[in-house]
Amino acid sequence: MTDNSSVSLLANRYASSAMREIFAPEAKIIAERKLWIAVMRAQSKLGHKISNDVITDYEKVITKVDLDSIDKREKETRHDVKARIEEFNALAGHEAIHAGMTSRDLTENIEALQIKNGLTLVHDKAVTLLARLGDRALQYSDQ
């Protein structure tokens, strides 16, 4: 799914593939799209007129990420989030996402999610390391 070569030189050299996946540009865009869909669902339940068919149309294209197309839109709009909104709208054939949201609502929540997911990965690896270290300590406790 993701070409992690564009994350960063340091990430490619030192980060695990799982960590690079969390911070990959495509993964960030898919996470943003999932947030927009969750917001649309909540807004629909609160009375904002968004049909299930519209939401389904967005869901169908959630993983269709074209970084070059988004980059081209960003150069035209001079706004990163607007470019990603336009791209997702064009793919879905609707203009129903991001209503009532600011760019910071989107980006700060997604960045927090990426950090949380990264920390969860580090936590899990640390727990595994400590368990293995404990096993070794028991194995050699008589020496």
MARVEX-924742 format. One line per field, with one value per atom (N, C-alpha, C, O): x, y, z; residue in one letter; atom name; residue number from 1. Coordinates in steps of 0.02 Angstrom, whole numbers, plus 50000, padded with zeros to 5 digits. Layout:
# residues N
east: c(X|...)
north: c(Y|...)
up: c(Z|...)
rest: c(A|...)
atom: c(CA|...)
nr: c(NUM|...)
# end
This chain:
# residues 143
east: c(50041|50000|50042|50030|50093|50128|50201|50234|50226|50297|50325|50316|50358|50383|50447|50476|50470|50533|50527|50578|50467|50459|50449|50435|50454|50445|50503|50493|50564|50624|50685|50679|50742|50804|50817|50836|50808|50820|50770|50789|50708|50658|50676|50671|50696|50715|50775|50780|50819|50880|50869|50896|50829|50826|50758|50755|50704|50638|50617|50637|50576|50549|50499|50473|50485|50434|50366|50328|50351|50287|50283|50230|50338|50338|50334|50300|50370|50367|50296|50272|50261|50192|50147|50104|50156|50114|50120|50071|50181|50194|50199|50216|50183|50186|50133|50078|50148|50100|50033|49980|50034|49971|49930|49869|49964|49929|49897|49842|49932|49904|49841|49791|49843|49785|49727|49670|49740|49686|49657|49596|49699|49674|49631|49579|49651|49611|49543|49491|49543|49481|49435|49374|49464|49424|49394|49337|49431|49405|49348|49296|49357|49303|49240|49185|49248|49190|49157|49095|49196|49168|49131|49078|49158|49125|49060|49009|49061|48999|48945|48887|48965|48917|48887|48826|48929|48905|48860|48807|48880|48839|48772|48720|48772|48710|48663|48603|48690|48649|48622|48569|48658|48637|48591|48572|48573|48525|48552|48513|48618|48647|48630|48641|48604|48579|48636|48656|48660|48710|48683|48676|48668|48639|48692|48752|48668|48713|48746|48803|48712|48742|48803|48853|48799|48855|48914|48971|48900|48953|48983|49044|48941|48966|49011|49061|48993|49035|49105|49154|49108|49173|49211|49271|49176|49208|49238|49291|49206|49229|49298|49335|49314|49377|49427|49476|49416|49457|49531|49574|49547|49617|49647|49704|49610|49636|49674|49646|49738|49779|49829|49870|49824|49869|49907|49883|49967|50006|50024|50025|50036|50053|49994|50003|49934|49874|49862|49845|49871|49861|49913|49897|49975|50028|50013|50023|49988|49969|49914|49916|49864|49809|49836|49814|49883|49910|49948|49944|49983|50019|49969|49984|49911|49860|49824|49812|49805|49765|49808|49784|49871|49917|49893|49903|49860|49834|49832|49798|49869|49875|49809|49792|49772|49709|49657|49621|49653|49606|49620|49574|49683|49701|49677|49651|49685|49663|49586|49559|49553|49479|49456|49413|49484|49464|49476|49434|49532|49548|49496|49471|49481|49434|49364|49328|49344|49279|49275|49224|49328|49328|49322|49286|49357|49353|49284|49259|49253|49187|49130|49076|49142|49089|49040|48984|49063|49021|49064|49126|49031|49066|49033|49000|49043|49008|49055|49032|49121|49167|49189|49182|49214|49247|49199|49222|49134|49086|49093|49091|49102|49107|49175|49184|49223|49289|49339|49330|49392|49449|49504|49502|49552|49610|49645|49668|49649|49682|49643|49672|49576|49536|49559|49565|49570|49590|49662|49676|49708|49779|49802|49841|49779|49801|49775|49811|49714|49688|49725|49739|49740|49776|49847|49873|49880|49948|49948|49993|49899|49894|49883|49912|49842|49831|49895|49911|49933|49996|50044|50077|50049|50093|50070|50111|50005|49978|49995|50018|49985|50000|50074|50094|50116|50188|50209|50250|50180|50196|50170|50203|50114|50088|50137|50151|50163|50212|50275|50301|50300|50359|50345|50386|50286|50267|50268|50297|50237|50233|50302|50316|50346|50414|50453|50492|50442|50476|50452|50493|50388|50361|50391|50411|50394|50424|50497|50520|50534|50605|50613|50655|50573|50578|50560|50590|50510|50491|50548|50564|50580|50636|50696|50730|50707|50761|50749|50795|50686|50668|50679|50703|50661|50672|50746|50766|50788|50860|50888|50931|50863|50886|50870|50912|50811|50794|50837|50860|50849|50889|50960|50988|50988|51057|51063|51115|51009|51009|51058|51078|51078|51125|51197|51242|51210|51280|51306|51364)
north: c(49940|50000|50062|50108|50065|50127|50121|50072|50171|50177|50222|50283|50192|50230|50268|50299|50267|50301|50376|50410|50402|50475|50500|50559|50458|50481|50527|50587|50501|50541|50497|50436|50526|50488|50454|50395|50491|50462|50406|50354|50416|50363|50300|50245|50310|50252|50215|50154|50252|50221|50189|50135|50221|50199|50176|50140|50194|50175|50107|50087|50073|50009|50022|50078|49971|49979|49995|50033|49967|49982|50055|50086|50083|50154|50199|50249|50180|50219|50219|50269|50162|50157|50206|50238|50212|50258|50329|50366|50349|50418|50429|50483|50377|50384|50433|50436|50472|50521|50489|50518|50430|50398|50379|50387|50354|50334|50394|50390|50450|50512|50533|50552|50530|50551|50503|50526|50439|50391|50403|50399|50418|50433|50496|50499|50547|50607|50590|50615|50550|50531|50492|50502|50449|50413|50462|50453|50513|50563|50602|50612|50623|50659|50616|50641|50552|50508|50501|50503|50493|50489|50553|50550|50610|50674|50678|50700|50656|50657|50613|50632|50554|50509|50542|50539|50573|50606|50665|50675|50704|50760|50737|50769|50682|50654|50635|50648|50603|50583|50644|50640|50700|50761|50805|50859|50780|50816|50850|50876|50850|50878|50830|50770|50856|50812|50785|50815|50727|50691|50619|50584|50599|50532|50477|50489|50419|50361|50346|50322|50360|50348|50393|50371|50455|50501|50475|50473|50455|50429|50366|50358|50323|50262|50279|50245|50331|50351|50372|50357|50407|50425|50363|50357|50318|50257|50216|50184|50215|50176|50199|50159|50262|50289|50308|50343|50286|50307|50290|50328|50235|50215|50235|50218|50271|50294|50359|50414|50352|50410|50422|50380|50481|50501|50562|50619|50551|50605|50659|50718|50638|50687|50733|50794|50705|50745|50793|50852|50769|50812|50867|50925|50851|50901|50955|51014|50934|50981|51028|51088|50999|51040|51089|51147|51066|51110|51169|51225|51156|51211|51262|51322|51238|51283|51321|51382|51285|51316|51352|51396|51332|51358|51342|51381|51284|51263|51187|51156|51156|51084|51048|51001|51071|51037|51047|51000|51107|51120|51074|51048|51063|51017|50946|50913|50923|50856|50851|50799|50904|50906|50900|50859|50942|50941|50873|50849|50842|50777|50725|50687|50722|50673|50686|50639|50749|50766|50744|50716|50756|50737|50661|50637|50624|50551|50525|50478|50556|50532|50560|50531|50616|50647|50689|50700|50711|50751|50805|50803|50853|50903|50906|50954|50853|50847|50844|50845|50839|50832|50900|50951|50900|50956|51012|51065|51000|51051|51066|51021|51129|51150|51138|51149|51115|51100|51152|51185|51160|51200|51153|51093|51180|51139|51111|51053|51150|51127|51072|51027|51074|51018|50953|50902|50955|50895|50877|50821|50923|50905|50890|50843|50928|50915|50849|50814|50831|50766|50708|50658|50715|50662|50657|50601|50713|50711|50679|50640|50695|50664|50589|50550|50568|50497|50462|50407|50494|50465|50457|50405|50508|50504|50449|50409|50445|50392|50323|50279|50314|50250|50234|50176|50285|50275|50256|50211|50290|50274|50204|50170|50184|50116|50065|50014|50078|50033|50029|49975|50087|50088|50052|50014|50064|50031|49955|49919|49932|49859|49829|49775|49863|49838|49839|49794|49891|49895|49839|49809|49825|49770|49704|49663|49693|49632|49626|49573|49681|49682|49665|49624|49696|49683|49611|49581|49584|49514|49467|49421|49480|49438|49447|49398|49508|49520|49483|49455|49484|49446|49372|49338|49346|49275|49259|49208|49301|49290|49294|49255|49342|49349|49286|49263|49258|49195|49138|49096|49136|49083|49082|49029|49140|49144|49168|49192|49161|49186|49150|49177|49089|49051|49067|49042|49106|49120|49182|49201)
up: c(50000|50000|50000|49961|50043|50053|50033|50049|49999|49985|50039|50037|50087|50144|50129|50174|50067|50050|50058|50063|50059|50063|50134|50143|50184|50253|50271|50282|50274|50283|50280|50289|50268|50266|50333|50335|50388|50454|50468|50496|50450|50460|50421|50447|50359|50318|50347|50341|50378|50405|50473|50486|50516|50586|50611|50661|50580|50605|50577|50522|50615|50591|50536|50529|50497|50444|50475|50446|50533|50567|50586|50579|50611|50630|50568|50568|50516|50453|50425|50399|50431|50406|50443|50412|50508|50548|50522|50519|50504|50485|50409|50387|50370|50297|50273|50301|50221|50195|50177|50191|50146|50126|50188|50188|50239|50300|50334|50361|50333|50362|50325|50356|50260|50219|50231|50237|50235|50249|50318|50327|50367|50434|50433|50467|50396|50389|50359|50383|50309|50276|50324|50323|50365|50414|50465|50486|50484|50530|50497|50528|50435|50400|50396|50406|50382|50378|50447|50452|50499|50567|50584|50615|50565|50579|50539|50565|50476|50436|50467|50471|50491|50523|50585|50596|50626|50686|50668|50699|50619|50598|50571|50584|50534|50508|50565|50562|50616|50674|50711|50744|50707|50741|50698|50719|50637|50597|50534|50494|50525|50464|50407|50413|50353|50300|50256|50207|50277|50238|50233|50283|50172|50163|50172|50163|50188|50193|50127|50126|50071|50005|49994|49966|50017|50011|50052|50028|50114|50157|50126|50127|50098|50066|50006|49995|49968|49912|49935|49902|49991|50019|50042|50031|50075|50100|50044|50052|49986|49930|49904|49875|49914|49886|49940|49926|50001|50057|50048|50071|50014|50006|49939|49925|49899|49834|49846|49842|49860|49876|49819|49804|49789|49735|49760|49754|49786|49815|49763|49780|49701|49649|49635|49627|49632|49620|49678|49667|49738|49797|49797|49813|49780|49777|49725|49737|49668|49615|49640|49629|49673|49700|49752|49755|49793|49845|49814|49840|49761|49727|49699|49698|49676|49650|49705|49700|49758|49812|49864|49899|49867|49918|49988|50035|49995|50060|50061|50020|50107|50109|50123|50088|50173|50190|50135|50118|50108|50053|49995|49963|49980|49925|49939|49895|50001|50018|50019|50002|50040|50038|49966|49950|49922|49852|49819|49780|49836|49808|49829|49788|49894|49920|49892|49874|49889|49859|49786|49765|49749|49678|49670|49627|49712|49709|49726|49694|49776|49800|49758|49756|49725|49685|49726|49705|49785|49829|49862|49859|49894|49934|50003|50020|50041|50105|50165|50222|50153|50209|50236|50203|50297|50329|50351|50371|50348|50367|50442|50483|50459|50528|50559|50619|50520|50546|50523|50471|50561|50539|50516|50530|50482|50462|50523|50522|50575|50637|50671|50701|50667|50694|50663|50697|50598|50562|50578|50601|50565|50568|50640|50650|50688|50757|50784|50820|50766|50788|50754|50787|50691|50656|50681|50689|50692|50719|50789|50805|50830|50896|50890|50928|50842|50830|50808|50831|50763|50741|50800|50807|50842|50900|50947|50971|50960|51003|50974|51011|50909|50878|50880|50890|50871|50876|50947|50956|50996|51066|51085|51124|51059|51071|51043|51076|50984|50954|50998|51011|51020|51064|51129|51154|51158|51220|51212|51252|51159|51147|51138|51164|51103|51094|51160|51174|51200|51265|51312|51347|51312|51353|51331|51372|51266|51239|51259|51280|51253|51272|51346|51364|51388|51460|51478|51522|51444|51456|51436|51473|51380|51358|51405|51420|51427|51474|51540|51569|51562|51623|51615|51660|51555|51541|51544|51573|51515|51516|51587|51607|51625|51695|51734|51774|51724|51758|51733|51772|51667|51638|51668|51679|51680|51704|51776|51797|51814|51883|51929|51981|51911|51953|51937|51972|51887|51869|51902|51892)
rest: c(M|M|M|M|T|T|T|T|D|D|D|D|N|N|N|N|S|S|S|S|S|S|S|S|V|V|V|V|S|S|S|S|L|L|L|L|L|L|L|L|A|A|A|A|N|N|N|N|R|R|R|R|Y|Y|Y|Y|A|A|A|A|S|S|S|S|S|S|S|S|A|A|A|A|M|M|M|M|R|R|R|R|E|E|E|E|I|I|I|I|F|F|F|F|A|A|A|A|P|P|P|P|E|E|E|E|A|A|A|A|K|K|K|K|I|I|I|I|I|I|I|I|A|A|A|A|E|E|E|E|R|R|R|R|K|K|K|K|L|L|L|L|W|W|W|W|I|I|I|I|A|A|A|A|V|V|V|V|M|M|M|M|R|R|R|R|A|A|A|A|Q|Q|Q|Q|S|S|S|S|K|K|K|K|L|L|L|L|G|G|G|G|H|H|H|H|K|K|K|K|I|I|I|I|S|S|S|S|N|N|N|N|D|D|D|D|V|V|V|V|I|I|I|I|T|T|T|T|D|D|D|D|Y|Y|Y|Y|E|E|E|E|K|K|K|K|V|V|V|V|I|I|I|I|T|T|T|T|K|K|K|K|V|V|V|V|D|D|D|D|L|L|L|L|D|D|D|D|S|S|S|S|I|I|I|I|D|D|D|D|K|K|K|K|R|R|R|R|E|E|E|E|K|K|K|K|E|E|E|E|T|T|T|T|R|R|R|R|H|H|H|H|D|D|D|D|V|V|V|V|K|K|K|K|A|A|A|A|R|R|R|R|I|I|I|I|E|E|E|E|E|E|E|E|F|F|F|F|N|N|N|N|A|A|A|A|L|L|L|L|A|A|A|A|G|G|G|G|H|H|H|H|E|E|E|E|A|A|A|A|I|I|I|I|H|H|H|H|A|A|A|A|G|G|G|G|M|M|M|M|T|T|T|T|S|S|S|S|R|R|R|R|D|D|D|D|L|L|L|L|T|T|T|T|E|E|E|E|N|N|N|N|I|I|I|I|E|E|E|E|A|A|A|A|L|L|L|L|Q|Q|Q|Q|I|I|I|I|K|K|K|K|N|N|N|N|G|G|G|G|L|L|L|L|T|T|T|T|L|L|L|L|V|V|V|V|H|H|H|H|D|D|D|D|K|K|K|K|A|A|A|A|V|V|V|V|T|T|T|T|L|L|L|L|L|L|L|L|A|A|A|A|R|R|R|R|L|L|L|L|G|G|G|G|D|D|D|D|R|R|R|R|A|A|A|A|L|L|L|L|Q|Q|Q|Q|Y|Y|Y|Y|S|S|S|S|D|D|D|D|Q|Q|Q|Q)
atom: c(N|CA|C|O|N|CA|C|O|N|CA|C|O|N|CA|C|O|N|CA|C|O|N|CA|C|O|N|CA|C|O|N|CA|C|O|N|CA|C|O|N|CA|C|O|N|CA|C|O|N|CA|C|O|N|CA|C|O|N|CA|C|O|N|CA|C|O|N|CA|C|O|N|CA|C|O|N|CA|C|O|N|CA|C|O|N|CA|C|O|N|CA|C|O|N|CA|C|O|N|CA|C|O|N|CA|C|O|N|CA|C|O|N|CA|C|O|N|CA|C|O|N|CA|C|O|N|CA|C|O|N|CA|C|O|N|CA|C|O|N|CA|C|O|N|CA|C|O|N|CA|C|O|N|CA|C|O|N|CA|C|O|N|CA|C|O|N|CA|C|O|N|CA|C|O|N|CA|C|O|N|CA|C|O|N|CA|C|O|N|CA|C|O|N|CA|C|O|N|CA|C|O|N|CA|C|O|N|CA|C|O|N|CA|C|O|N|CA|C|O|N|CA|C|O|N|CA|C|O|N|CA|C|O|N|CA|C|O|N|CA|C|O|N|CA|C|O|N|CA|C|O|N|CA|C|O|N|CA|C|O|N|CA|C|O|N|CA|C|O|N|CA|C|O|N|CA|C|O|N|CA|C|O|N|CA|C|O|N|CA|C|O|N|CA|C|O|N|CA|C|O|N|CA|C|O|N|CA|C|O|N|CA|C|O|N|CA|C|O|N|CA|C|O|N|CA|C|O|N|CA|C|O|N|CA|C|O|N|CA|C|O|N|CA|C|O|N|CA|C|O|N|CA|C|O|N|CA|C|O|N|CA|C|O|N|CA|C|O|N|CA|C|O|N|CA|C|O|N|CA|C|O|N|CA|C|O|N|CA|C|O|N|CA|C|O|N|CA|C|O|N|CA|C|O|N|CA|C|O|N|CA|C|O|N|CA|C|O|N|CA|C|O|N|CA|C|O|N|CA|C|O|N|CA|C|O|N|CA|C|O|N|CA|C|O|N|CA|C|O|N|CA|C|O|N|CA|C|O|N|CA|C|O|N|CA|C|O|N|CA|C|O|N|CA|C|O|N|CA|C|O|N|CA|C|O|N|CA|C|O|N|CA|C|O|N|CA|C|O|N|CA|C|O|N|CA|C|O|N|CA|C|O|N|CA|C|O|N|CA|C|O|N|CA|C|O|N|CA|C|O|N|CA|C|O|N|CA|C|O|N|CA|C|O|N|CA|C|O|N|CA|C|O|N|CA|C|O|N|CA|C|O|N|CA|C|O|N|CA|C|O|N|CA|C|O|N|CA|C|O|N|CA|C|O|N|CA|C|O|N|CA|C|O|N|CA|C|O|N|CA|C|O|N|CA|C|O|N|CA|C|O|N|CA|C|O|N|CA|C|O|N|CA|C|O|N|CA|C|O|N|CA|C|O|N|CA|C|O|N|CA|C|O)
nr: c(1|1|1|1|2|2|2|2|3|3|3|3|4|4|4|4|5|5|5|5|6|6|6|6|7|7|7|7|8|8|8|8|9|9|9|9|10|10|10|10|11|11|11|11|12|12|12|12|13|13|13|13|14|14|14|14|15|15|15|15|16|16|16|16|17|17|17|17|18|18|18|18|19|19|19|19|20|20|20|20|21|21|21|21|22|22|22|22|23|23|23|23|24|24|24|24|25|25|25|25|26|26|26|26|27|27|27|27|28|28|28|28|29|29|29|29|30|30|30|30|31|31|31|31|32|32|32|32|33|33|33|33|34|34|34|34|35|35|35|35|36|36|36|36|37|37|37|37|38|38|38|38|39|39|39|39|40|40|40|40|41|41|41|41|42|42|42|42|43|43|43|43|44|44|44|44|45|45|45|45|46|46|46|46|47|47|47|47|48|48|48|48|49|49|49|49|50|50|50|50|51|51|51|51|52|52|52|52|53|53|53|53|54|54|54|54|55|55|55|55|56|56|56|56|57|57|57|57|58|58|58|58|59|59|59|59|60|60|60|60|61|61|61|61|62|62|62|62|63|63|63|63|64|64|64|64|65|65|65|65|66|66|66|66|67|67|67|67|68|68|68|68|69|69|69|69|70|70|70|70|71|71|71|71|72|72|72|72|73|73|73|73|74|74|74|74|75|75|75|75|76|76|76|76|77|77|77|77|78|78|78|78|79|79|79|79|80|80|80|80|81|81|81|81|82|82|82|82|83|83|83|83|84|84|84|84|85|85|85|85|86|86|86|86|87|87|87|87|88|88|88|88|89|89|89|89|90|90|90|90|91|91|91|91|92|92|92|92|93|93|93|93|94|94|94|94|95|95|95|95|96|96|96|96|97|97|97|97|98|98|98|98|99|99|99|99|100|100|100|100|101|101|101|101|102|102|102|102|103|103|103|103|104|104|104|104|105|105|105|105|106|106|106|106|107|107|107|107|108|108|108|108|109|109|109|109|110|110|110|110|111|111|111|111|112|112|112|112|113|113|113|113|114|114|114|114|115|115|115|115|116|116|116|116|117|117|117|117|118|118|118|118|119|119|119|119|120|120|120|120|121|121|121|121|122|122|122|122|123|123|123|123|124|124|124|124|125|125|125|125|126|126|126|126|127|127|127|127|128|128|128|128|129|129|129|129|130|130|130|130|131|131|131|131|132|132|132|132|133|133|133|133|134|134|134|134|135|135|135|135|136|136|136|136|137|137|137|137|138|138|138|138|139|139|139|139|140|140|140|140|141|141|141|141|142|142|142|142|143|143|143|143)
# end
